[in-house]
């Protein structure tokens, strides 16, 4: 069976989801290839989408939030009766990309970004992919704008059953919704004891441990967080992941070298063992990216959420806080107060973990892979 996974470079999460699903399908015998859609149309368009997303979500947050909300409320038709910019790009590049797809001759196409799904929808409308089955994967705890505008994509995977009403309200028939959860790498579903995880990291398994993350680009201000946490007056082990932000990594290293108290501070750059860190931690302090949130849910790790990107990450916060799985750090509920209250009340941590266990989909990746493989069997053809 041949599977083609289409992604878009806009941050790190969409590619990570593609890799998680691809690895699982490969382990089950599928022939899998993953492509960045716009890399095959125009490297300029690819770079513009990625850098435009990163710049606007960080430096133009008010405008980004407004545009997201307008799109969320009205879909592609909200701004104009005509096609969106992405629709125009897809229309212009459709014939070229159809030839790319034909070269792989896939039985099934999976899309980990709505822009990729829009390209597939455009090709479906042109009768270019008639014999190919298609699935879209939503990588946040919401329904991004424009997913309602791809009716030719046969199924849409969502993060939770709790989002089904929202999808139906936005015009997606329930029969097309697969609430499997956001796929994460299978290693997050593997059992690893706290003691074994701590041994791998060289830390004390009996000590209170916080994992601090700021996304792959290291957007969080870890030094300010460390200043507050180390002033709490009780010992903590602080695993500080800076991602690709080398400047921040050096700042955290310098802070750790100057610090003289009872806390243990361990700085990291971009890491490949987040699942080990999560297994060793009592709580994660992180930006609420869909992938990180899903990994924490799979590891049953309570969350304190900071600095959400406007739009989709704000929706992640709403979902998690409203369902009792996380707290949001704000000016009026700062990180030191949140951590102090959390560790003063172990019963609260236990309650949060129970809630997470009821909502999490640690088997999301395998469920999706099994669905794809069974769907492709002749008796299950649609």
Secondary structure, 3 states (H helix, E strand, C coil): CEEEEEECCCCCHHHHHHHHHHHHHHHCCCEEEEEEHHHCCCHHHHHHHHHHHHHHHHHCHHHHHHHHHHHHHHHHHHCCCCCCHHHHHHHHHHHHHHHHHHHHCCCEEEECCHHHHHHHHHHHHCCCCCCCEEEEECCCCCCCCCHHHCCCCCEEECCCHHHHHHHHHCCCCHHHEECCCCCCCHHHHCCCCHHHHHHHHCCCCCCCEEEECCCCCCCCCHHHHHHHHCCCCCCCEEEEECCCCHHHHHHHHHHHHHCCCCCEEEEECCCCCHHHHHHHCCEEEECCCHHHHHHHHHCCCCEEECCCCCCHHHHHHHHHHHCCCEEECECCECHHHHHHHHHHCHHHHHHHHHHHHHHCCCCHHHHHHHHHHHHCCHHHCC
